Amino acid sequence: MTLRSGIRSLALLGTASLLAGCSLIKAAEEPTDLYQATPKSTFEPDMPTVQWQLAVEVPAAAANLNTGRIAISMTPTSSDYYAKTAWTDRAPAMVQTRIVDSFENSHKIVAVARESIGLRADYTLQPDLRNFEAMYFYGGPPIAHVRIVAKLVRMPERQIIGVATIERCVRAREDKIPKVVEAFDQALGSVIKQLVAWTLRTPGTKVPNINAPYDINKFRNPANEYVDIKDCPVRGDASRVPVTDE
């Protein structure tokens, strides 16, 4: 390679790097609409008032949901995202915040906090965010699909005392981002409402006694798992999925 050709190659490389840098800056400057879910504030009046403390972990989630982008599914086996649109936080972190807020709004528990706070908790709630996407493959406006599988763990021995699966689907009124977010908010709110009620009812109302015997027959029997699945498509039939409330 001659000196002249080498200089030319370096110049071309520098130009390409500059153009790539400009593209990244342009992408970073593109406007992004931010959305968030709201906590629940109304609950069933017969929920118990408990004296124990609860820590809520960040929900575990698959890589496609562990992001601030709003997930969509064009087919049952695909995953994508809305462009220039995002949640205000990673979806699992946002859901954790709304779960904590909802427990506080219930006024039925002495103390609840994120697990990272280091609360001396009597129980820990471990949610898995299994579904949090807008489904497009049923025709019509998309359906917000939310499913949480949660474990309630007694501390400090870390014994699982309850497992719950709660799932909701809500169809957006229109295929527009704000309407889809409303459907997400309604579906997630319904899931969280049931999650709060199940959590408060699963143990007793008193602070647990670490010397109390552990009921293996009750807590390790799969038949005692709590399952609450409502309003989601069944065998490809989405006719019973409710539309977002006005």
C-alpha positions as CSV (number, residue, x, y, z in Angstrom):
1,M,0.0,0.0,0.0
2,T,1.4,3.4,-1.0
3,L,1.4,6.3,1.5
4,R,-1.2,8.1,-0.6
5,S,-3.6,5.1,-0.7
6,G,-3.1,4.7,3.0
7,I,-4.0,8.3,3.8
8,R,-7.1,7.9,1.5
9,S,-8.3,4.8,3.4
10,L,-7.9,6.5,6.7
11,A,-9.8,9.5,5.5
12,L,-12.7,7.3,4.3
13,L,-12.7,5.4,7.6
14,G,-12.8,8.7,9.5
15,T,-15.8,9.9,7.3
16,A,-17.6,6.7,7.9
17,S,-17.1,6.9,11.7
18,L,-18.3,10.5,11.7
19,L,-21.4,9.6,9.8
20,A,-22.1,6.7,12.1
21,G,-21.7,9.0,15.1
22,C,-24.1,11.5,13.6
23,S,-26.7,8.7,13.1
24,L,-26.4,7.7,16.7
25,I,-26.8,11.3,17.9
26,K,-29.8,11.7,15.6
27,A,-31.4,8.5,17.0
28,A,-30.8,9.6,20.5
29,E,-32.4,13.0,19.8
30,E,-35.6,11.4,18.2
31,P,-38.6,12.1,20.5
32,T,-39.9,9.2,22.6
33,D,-43.3,9.2,24.1
34,L,-43.2,7.9,27.7
35,Y,-46.0,6.1,29.5
36,Q,-46.6,4.5,32.9
37,A,-49.1,2.3,34.6
38,T,-51.1,3.4,37.6
39,P,-51.4,1.7,41.1
40,K,-54.7,0.3,42.4
41,S,-56.5,2.2,45.0
42,T,-59.8,0.3,45.4
43,F,-60.0,-3.2,46.9
44,E,-62.5,-5.7,48.2
45,P,-63.8,-4.5,51.7
46,D,-63.3,-7.9,53.3
47,M,-59.5,-8.1,52.9
48,P,-57.8,-8.8,56.2
49,T,-55.6,-6.3,58.0
50,V,-52.2,-7.9,58.7
51,Q,-49.5,-7.1,61.3
52,W,-46.5,-8.5,59.3
53,Q,-44.1,-6.7,57.0
54,L,-43.6,-7.5,53.3
55,A,-40.7,-7.0,50.9
56,V,-41.5,-7.1,47.1
57,E,-38.8,-8.2,44.7
58,V,-38.3,-6.9,41.2
59,P,-40.3,-9.3,39.0
60,A,-38.2,-11.8,37.1
61,A,-38.8,-11.5,33.3
62,A,-37.5,-12.9,30.0
63,A,-35.1,-10.7,28.0
64,N,-37.8,-9.4,25.6
65,L,-39.8,-8.0,28.6
66,N,-36.9,-6.8,30.7
67,T,-36.8,-3.5,29.0
68,G,-38.4,-0.1,28.9
69,R,-39.8,-0.6,25.5
70,I,-43.5,-1.6,25.0
71,A,-43.6,-5.2,23.7
72,I,-45.9,-6.4,21.0
73,S,-46.5,-9.8,19.4
74,M,-47.6,-9.9,15.8
75,T,-47.7,-13.8,15.9
76,P,-47.7,-16.2,18.9
77,T,-44.0,-16.9,18.4
78,S,-42.7,-13.4,17.6
79,S,-41.8,-10.4,19.7
80,D,-41.3,-6.8,18.7
81,Y,-41.7,-3.2,20.1
82,Y,-43.5,0.0,19.3
83,A,-41.2,2.6,17.8
84,K,-40.4,5.8,19.6
85,T,-42.5,4.7,22.6
86,A,-41.5,3.4,26.0
87,W,-42.4,2.9,29.6
88,T,-41.0,5.3,32.1
89,D,-38.9,2.5,33.5
90,R,-38.0,-1.1,32.7
91,A,-41.3,-3.0,32.7
92,P,-40.3,-5.3,35.7
93,A,-39.2,-2.2,37.8
94,M,-42.4,-0.3,36.9
95,V,-44.6,-3.3,37.9
96,Q,-42.7,-3.7,41.2
97,T,-43.3,0.0,42.0
98,R,-47.0,-0.4,41.2
99,I,-47.3,-3.5,43.4
100,V,-45.7,-1.7,46.3
101,D,-47.9,1.4,45.7
102,S,-51.1,-0.8,45.6
103,F,-50.2,-2.5,48.9
104,E,-49.8,0.9,50.5
105,N,-53.1,2.1,49.1
106,S,-54.9,-0.9,50.6
107,H,-54.1,0.4,54.1
108,K,-54.2,-3.3,55.2
109,I,-50.5,-3.9,55.9
110,V,-48.2,-2.5,58.5
111,A,-45.2,-2.1,56.2
112,V,-44.3,-2.9,52.6
113,A,-41.3,-1.9,50.6
114,R,-39.0,-2.9,47.6
115,E,-36.7,-5.8,48.5
116,S,-33.7,-3.6,47.8
117,I,-34.6,-1.3,50.7
118,G,-33.5,-3.9,53.2
119,L,-36.8,-4.0,55.2
120,R,-36.7,-6.6,58.0
121,A,-39.6,-8.5,56.3
122,D,-41.6,-11.3,57.6
123,Y,-42.5,-12.4,54.1
124,T,-41.1,-11.8,50.6
125,L,-43.2,-11.6,47.5
126,Q,-41.4,-13.0,44.4
127,P,-43.3,-12.2,41.2
128,D,-42.4,-13.5,37.7
129,L,-43.7,-11.3,34.9
130,R,-44.5,-13.9,32.3
131,N,-46.5,-11.8,29.9
132,F,-46.6,-8.1,29.3
133,E,-47.2,-7.5,25.6
134,A,-49.9,-6.3,23.2
135,M,-51.1,-9.2,21.0
136,Y,-52.0,-8.4,17.4
137,F,-52.7,-11.9,16.1
138,Y,-56.4,-12.1,17.1
139,G,-57.6,-9.4,14.7
140,G,-59.0,-6.0,15.5
141,P,-57.3,-3.6,18.0
142,P,-54.5,-5.3,20.0
143,I,-55.1,-7.1,23.3
144,A,-53.0,-6.2,26.3
145,H,-51.9,-9.5,27.9
146,V,-50.6,-9.5,31.5
147,R,-49.6,-12.6,33.5
148,I,-47.8,-12.8,36.8
149,V,-46.8,-16.0,38.6
150,A,-45.9,-15.1,42.2
151,K,-44.4,-16.9,45.2
152,L,-44.9,-15.9,48.8
153,V,-41.9,-16.8,50.9
154,R,-41.8,-16.9,54.7
155,M,-38.6,-15.4,56.2
156,P,-36.0,-16.0,57.4
157,E,-36.2,-19.7,56.6
158,R,-37.2,-18.8,53.0
159,Q,-40.0,-21.4,52.9
160,I,-42.5,-21.0,50.0
161,I,-46.0,-20.8,51.6
162,G,-48.0,-20.0,48.5
163,V,-47.9,-19.8,44.7
164,A,-50.3,-17.8,42.5
165,T,-50.9,-17.4,38.8
166,I,-53.0,-14.4,37.9
167,E,-53.7,-13.5,34.2
168,R,-55.8,-10.8,32.5
169,C,-56.4,-9.6,29.0
170,V,-58.0,-6.4,27.8
171,R,-58.6,-5.2,24.3
172,A,-57.7,-1.6,23.3
173,R,-60.5,0.5,21.9
174,E,-58.3,1.6,19.0
175,D,-54.9,0.6,17.5
176,K,-53.3,3.7,18.9
177,I,-50.5,3.9,21.5
178,P,-52.5,5.8,24.2
179,K,-55.4,3.4,23.8
180,V,-53.2,0.4,24.0
181,V,-51.5,1.8,27.2
182,E,-55.0,2.2,28.7
183,A,-55.6,-1.5,28.0
184,F,-52.2,-2.4,29.7
185,D,-53.1,-0.3,32.7
186,Q,-56.5,-1.9,33.1
187,A,-55.1,-5.5,32.7
188,L,-52.2,-4.9,35.0
189,G,-54.4,-3.2,37.6
190,S,-56.7,-6.2,37.7
191,V,-53.8,-8.5,38.1
192,I,-52.3,-6.4,40.9
193,K,-55.6,-6.1,42.7
194,Q,-56.0,-9.9,42.9
195,L,-52.3,-10.3,43.8
196,V,-52.7,-7.9,46.8
197,A,-55.8,-9.8,48.0
198,W,-54.2,-13.2,47.6
199,T,-51.0,-12.1,49.4
200,L,-52.9,-10.7,52.4
201,R,-55.1,-13.8,52.8
202,T,-52.4,-16.5,52.4
203,P,-50.7,-16.3,55.8
204,G,-52.4,-15.5,59.0
205,T,-52.8,-11.9,60.1
206,K,-50.3,-12.2,63.0
207,V,-46.5,-11.9,62.7
208,P,-45.3,-15.4,62.0
209,N,-43.6,-17.5,64.7
210,I,-40.4,-18.9,63.4
211,N,-40.8,-21.8,65.8
212,A,-44.2,-22.7,64.4
213,P,-44.3,-26.0,62.4
214,Y,-44.2,-25.8,58.7
215,D,-47.2,-27.4,57.1
216,I,-45.6,-29.4,54.2
217,N,-48.9,-31.1,53.2
218,K,-50.5,-27.6,52.7
219,F,-47.7,-25.6,51.2
220,R,-46.0,-28.2,49.0
221,N,-49.2,-29.6,47.5
222,P,-49.6,-28.4,43.9
223,A,-53.4,-28.7,44.2
224,N,-53.2,-25.7,46.6
225,E,-51.8,-23.3,44.0
226,Y,-54.0,-20.3,43.4
227,V,-54.9,-19.8,39.8
228,D,-57.0,-16.8,38.6
229,I,-57.1,-16.6,34.8
230,K,-59.8,-14.3,33.4
231,D,-60.9,-12.7,30.1
232,C,-58.1,-14.1,27.9
233,P,-58.5,-15.9,24.6
234,V,-59.3,-19.6,24.8
235,R,-58.3,-21.9,21.9
236,G,-58.0,-19.0,19.5
237,D,-61.4,-17.5,20.5
238,A,-61.0,-13.9,21.7
239,S,-64.7,-13.0,21.6
240,R,-64.9,-12.7,25.4
241,V,-62.0,-10.4,25.9
242,P,-63.3,-7.2,27.4
243,V,-62.7,-3.8,25.8
244,T,-61.0,-1.1,27.8
245,D,-63.4,0.8,30.1
246,E,-64.3,4.3,29.0
